[in-house]
Amino acid sequence: FIFLIEELERLTEERLCLEKILLQCIIQSRTLSGADVIHALKPFYFAVHPDFFGQHPKERAVNENSLKRLNGYLENLQKPGFHSFKPTQLTFYVREREPNSSNVQESFSTSGFRAVSFTLHTRDLLSTVLDILNSCSLSTEHIQSLSVNSQPHKEAKSTLNRPIKWDKTYYSFTGFKDPEEELDQAQRVETTLTSWLDDNEASAVIKLKKSLPLREELERLKFELSHQLQLSDIRWQRSWGIAHRCSQLHSLGRLVQQRPEVLKNVKGRTLVFTDRSGMSAAGHVMLGTMDVHHHWTKIFERLPNYYKLQERLLFLEDRISQLLGGIQVIYVEELQPLLTLEEYYDTLDSFYNKLLDSRLPFHPQSLRGLQMILESDRYTPSLHEFGHFTIPTVCDPATLQWFIIAKAQEARENLKRREEMMITEKELIDTSAEKFSLDRLYKEPSVTSAQMIDCCKRLLQESLPYLQGMHLCISHFYSVLQDGDLCIPWNWKS
């Protein structure tokens, strides 16, 4: 028995000593700067950045949400004295790499991607960066070239690659918690709606209260500019924070004061703050958030020319409709990539010339009431659950004709079902917002009407006093946005 006590004391001293060494390594590795992290994760950002998923709204939304949560995790790692960590599971759609490209920026294709899920549970920046890159099967060789604290990182890596694994009897005898068992339990426990709200409602309330003055400022600026410029609406393509949106409207307001004459052409239009300037395929005026007033001024000056091009575009849509039995050509912002007016015109023009050459024998107006959208990244036609046809611009005319005729009746049924679902969805949103006294209930574009209906029906069966006065977004993940909006997955568990 004395021998066992002495052995236990020796093991405890050895454990404490090794833990001290590990702690020093972690502290050293945490000196990795924010700039080093960005450099180290550059291949990762190129593989998952939402801007590269413009033609895939669902995958873009997933990556946007996961990047927000990842950035929060990395920020916490850089906070001095931060010790409260929870395993964070993330999912990204990662673009496939091109086999023969040496340039990081050009080595990823846009045609294919794969879903990757991994759990972050490390407490230092270096290990976290390595976990991310390894999970996505990306190279880690460039990390060796980091100039900051290269030696401590090397020592930390060599030490951390030899983890200490104690026998299970050690934890039973001493009462210490087994870290591996804790991690396994955290990964096995599925997050429920009520448990997540218990943990996050307080922080969301604090963020929401802080954002209220800015929200009021945003509504005031939006109303004043819409009235002054006689705009139809002001929108944002991306889910920027309230402060960012206010800043953009202030910038537009300054331009109105400096050059009021150039803004007369925007009357009756919708302004969209997005990643680039121009006019969208939907006919909205796009203002690139990275552009200066000089670029915005040029766009406003060119609007008369854009309007002429839009007239030609509408004529093309009408001609295509006549060639295809009266089917309507539409552009759905939520489901299609954000195209400029010029890009969409070129797509329509190419498709129209192809139809003219093929001379498909559609009976006039036989497909009236049906809808179709054109996409350049597909090869086979399909029928969307909303009832519209998705037609590739490279589709063989004979295949196109057969597919549309064969699916016409199903398309009409889907369109009718869509109208019914939209009415049901709106009713459930209004009922849910009223029951829980929500200030706002909305969904991300990637959430379908069927998913939203299912989510609201199950919400109405719950008692959730936490939601009173909150902004609730139905998404694919749990998260608290920077302005206090609560995001929950549509398929939340009770």
N, C-alpha and C positions, 0 to 999 in steps of 0.2 A: 504494500500500500504506500509506504514511504517512497519507494522507487517511482511509483506512478505519479505521486505528487511532484517529486523533483522533475520528472520528465515533462509533466504538464507545465511547470513553471518555466522550464527551458524552452518549450515550444511557444509559450506565451511571449517570452522575451524576444524570441526569434521572430515571431509574428509582428510584434510592435516595431521591431527594428526594420523589417522589410516594408511594413506599412509606411514608416517614416521615409524610406527611400523612394517608395512609389509616390508619396505625397509631394516630395521634392521634384520628382520627374514631372508630375502633373502641373505643379506651379510653374516649372520652367516652360512646359509646352504651352501653357496658357498665355505666355508672353507673345505668342504668335499674333501679329497685328491684323486689324481688319483688312488692310490692303493685301497682306499675305494670303488671307483666306480667299479673297476675291480672285487673286491670281491662281491659287491652287485649284479652285472650283471652276475655272474658266471653261474647261472641256465639258463639265457638267451643265453649266448654264447654256452653252451652245446646244447641248443635246435636248434640253427640256424647256427652253424659254418659250412662253406662250405665244410670242409674236411669230414663231415658226409653225404654229398650229392654227393659222387663220382659217383654213378650210375644214377644220375639225373642231367645231365649237365645244363639244363635250370634253374632249381631251384637253383643249385649251383651258377650260374652266377648272378641270382637275389640277392641272399644273399650276395655275394661278393660286389656287387655294393652298396647295402643298408648299409652294414657294413662300407664301406668307408665314406659314407655320414653321418652316425651316429657318427663315430669317429671324423669327422670334426666338427660336432655340439657340441660334448662333449668337444673337445679341445677349441673351442671358448668360452664355458661357463667358462673355467678355466683361460682365459686370463684376466688380470686385466684391468678394464676400458672398456671392450667390451660391447657395448650397442646395436649394430645394429643386430636385430634378424628378421628372416623371418620364418614363419611357414614352417616346413619341413615335407613333407609326405613321409613315408617309407613303403615298403612292404617286408615282410619276409615270407619264408616258415619255419614253426615251426614243429619240430618233435613231434609226439604224445608221451605222457608219458605212461610208463608202470604202471599198477595199483598197483602192490605190490613190489615196489622197494624203498628202503630208501636212497640208494646211488645216489647222484646227477649225478655222471658221468655215472652211469649205468641205470638211470631211464628213458631214452628215447629210444624208439624203432627206428629201421631203416626202418621198413616196411611201416609206414604211416606218413603223414605230412599234414599240413593245411596252407593255405595262410592267413596272418594277415596283415592288413593295418592300420596305425595310423598316426596322425599328431603331431609332436613335436612343442610346442609353449611356453614352460616354460622357465624361465630365470635363474633357479638355478639347481644345480646338483641333489639335493635330489628329487625334484619334477619330474625332467626328468626321473631319475632312476625308481621312482614309477610308472610313466606313462607307461614306457616301459614294466615293469613286469606285470602290471595290464592289459595292452592291449593284452599281450600274455597269459593271464590267468595263470601266474606263481606266486608262493608264495612270499610274501614280509616279512615274519616273520623274516628271517635271518638278515634283515636290522637293527632290533632293537639291534642286538649284536655288531654293529659297535662301536668301542671304541673311535673314534675321534669325539669330539664335540657332544656326544650323547645327552646331555641336550639341547643345542641350537636347535638340530634337532627336538627334541620332542616338544619344544616350537614353532618352526617354523611350524611343522606339525599341531599342534593344532590350530594355528592361521590361517594358510593357508586353513585349512578345513572349515573355516567360512568366505567364500568370501563375500565382500561387494557388494551388487547389488543395484545400484541406479535406481530410476524410470527414464523412458525415458525422461520425461519432464525436469529432472535436466540437461541432456546433451543439450537439445534444448534451455533451458533458459541461461545456462552458456557458451555454445559454446565449452565445453570440448568434446573430442572424446570418443565415446563409445567403449571400448576395445572388448566387445563381438561382436559388429557389424563389427569392423575392422577385427577380426579373421574370422567371417563368410564370409566376402567379399573376403578375401585372399584365403579361401578354395574353394569358388565358382569360382573364376577366373581361367580358365584353361591356363596353360603355353603354349605359342606358340613358334615356332622355332625362329622367329625374335626377340621376346621380350626376350627370354632366351639368345640369342647371344648378344643382346644389353647390358645385365647385366653382362655377363661373358667373353666376348671376350677379354677385356682389361687384366683381370687377367690371362687368358690363354696365351696371348702373352708374358707377363712377365715371367711366368713359362717356356714357351717354349724357350725363349731366354737364360734363365739361364741353361737350360738342353742341349743346343747345343754343348758345349765343351765335356760334358759327352757322348753325342750321338756319336760324332766323335771318342772318346776314345773307346767306345764300339765296333764300327765297326772295328777299327784298331786291337783291341785285338782279336775279333772274326776271322778276316781274318788271323792274324798271327798264332793263335793256330790251325785253320783249315788246314792251309798250312803245319805247322810244324808236326802235327799229321796225316796229310792226311785224315781228317775227311770228311764225306759226308755233315754234317751240325751240327750246335749247336743250340739247342732250349731251351725254358723254358716252363714248364707246367703251371705255374701261372703267373699272370700279375704283376710281381715284377717291381719296379721302375728301372730307368736306373742306378742309383748309386749302387743299390743292385746287378744288373747284372754285372756291371764292377767289383765289389768286388769278385763275384764268379769266373769270368774269371782270375782275378789276382791270386786268390787262386789256380786255376788249373795251371796257368803259373809257380807258385812256385814249385808245385809238379813235373812239367815237368823238371825243373832245378835240383831238388833233386833226382828224381828217373826216369830218362828217359827210363831205360830198361823195366819198367813194362808197359809202354804205347805203346809198339810196337804192341800189340795185338788189338788195337782199330782202326787200319787202315781201312778206308772205311766205318766206322760206323757213326751213328748219336748219339751225346751226348745230353742228356736231363737233365737239372737241375730241380729237383723235390723234393718231400717230403721224399723220401726214396731211398736207393741205391740198385742196382741190374741190372737186364736186364728186359725190359718191354716185354709184349706179342707181341708187334710190332717189337721186335728185336733191340730196341734202348738201349744204355748203360745209365742207370739212376744214377745220382750223387745226393745223398741227401744233401740238403743245410745245414742241421744241423749236418752232419757228419764231422769228422776231416779227415786229409790226410790219417791217418792209415786205416780208413774204405774204402776210395776211392782206396787206394793201393791194398787192398784185392780184391776189385771188379775187378780191372784190371788184377790181377793175376789169377782170376777164369774165365776169359773170354773164354779160350779154352774149359772148361767144359760147359759153357753156350752155346757155339756154337754147341757142340755135342747134348745138350738137344734140341736146336732149330731144328736140323736136324730130331730128333725123332718127334718133334712137327709137322713139315711139312709133315712127313710121315703119321702121324695120320690124318691130314687134308685131305690128298690125299685118305686115306682109307675111311674116312667118305663120301667124295665126290663120291667114287665108289659105296658105299652102297645106296646113295640117288640119283642115276640117273645122276651123273655128276655135281650136283649143287656145286658151289665153296664156301668153308668156308672162311670167311674173318673176320678181326678184324678192326673196325673203331674207331680210337682214339678219334674223336670228339664226338661220340655217346655212347661209352662204358666206364665203369670205368677203371682207370689206373691199370691194373693187371701186376703182375710180370710174368716172363716166367714160373716159377714153378706153379703158381696159374692157369694160362691158360692151361698149359699142363694137370694138374689134371682134369680140366673141360672137356677138349677134350677126355681124356682117359675114364672118366666116361660115357660120352655120346656115345663114340664108342662101349664100352662094352654093353651098353643098346641096340644099334642098332644091334649088332651081335646076341644077344639073340632073338630079335624080327624077324629078317630076313624079312624085308619089301620087297615086290616084285616090286621094281622099274625097269623099262626097262632101260638097260644101255645107258647112254648119253642122255636120254630123257629130262633131265632138264639142259643140258649143256648151259652155258651162264647166268644162274641165280645165285644169291648170297644169302648167309645166314650168320647171326651172332648168336652166342650162348650167352644167358644171364641166370644167375642163380637166379635172383630176380623176374622172371615172371612165370606165371602158364598157360597162353594160348598163342598160336602162333599168330603172327600178320604180316601184310605186311606194310613196311615203305613206305612213299611217295617217297623215293629215289629208290625204287624198290627191296630192299633186304628184305628177310624174317628175322624176329626176332623170334628165336626158344628157348623156355625155355629148360633147361637141364632136367627138370622133366617131359617134355611133353609126354603124352601117344603116343606110336608109331603109333597106328591106327589113332588117331586124327591128328598126324603130317602128315601122308601120305595123308589123305583126304584133309587137308588144303592146302598143297603144290600143289597138282594136281588141286584143284579147283581154286587156285589163280595164277597159272603159267602164263597164258596169260596176266593178269592184271600186274603181276610183270615185264614182258617183256616190256609192254607199259610204266610203270613207269621208268624203266631203260633208255628207249629211251628219255622220257621226261626229265629225270635228265640230260642227256648229253646236250640236247638242252638248258636247263635252265642254266647250268654251263657256256656255251658259251655266252648266253645272259647276264648273271651276270658279267662276265669278261669284256665284251664290255661296259656295263653301268658303271662299276667301272672306267675303263680307261677314258671314255667320261666325267664322272662327275669330276674326278681328274683334267682333262685337262681344263674343263670349269671354274672351281673355282680356278685354280692354286694351288691345294692342294699339299703339300709335301708328304702326304700319306693318302690314304683312305682304311680302312679295317673294318672288322666286328668281333664281338665276336662269338665264336663257337656256341652259343645257338641261333643265328639269322639264320634262314633258307634262302636258296637261293630265295625262293618265296618272303619272307619278304624283302630281300636285293634288289631284282629287283623292287618291289613296291616302296621302299624308294628312290632309285636312279632315277626312272622315275619322281617322284614328285619333287625331288631336282632340276632336270634339268629344271623344269618350273619356278624356283625361281631365283631371282637376289640376291646373297649373297656375297657382297664384303668383308665381315668380314672373310671369309674362306681362303683368299689368304695366301699361305705359311704355313697353319696350318696342324696339324695331326688330322684327323677326324675319329672317331670310331663309327660305327653303333651298337647300344646296345639296351637295353630295358628301360633305364632311362637317364635323363640329369645329367651330372656331368663333372667336370674338373679334370683330373688326375694330380698327383703331378708333372709330367714332361710336362704339358701343353697340353696334348691331349684332344680334345673336344669330349665328348660322347653324342650322341643324340639318342632318341628312334627311332626305325625304322618306327613307326607309328606316327611320330611327326605331330602336328597340325599347319596349316598355319593361 
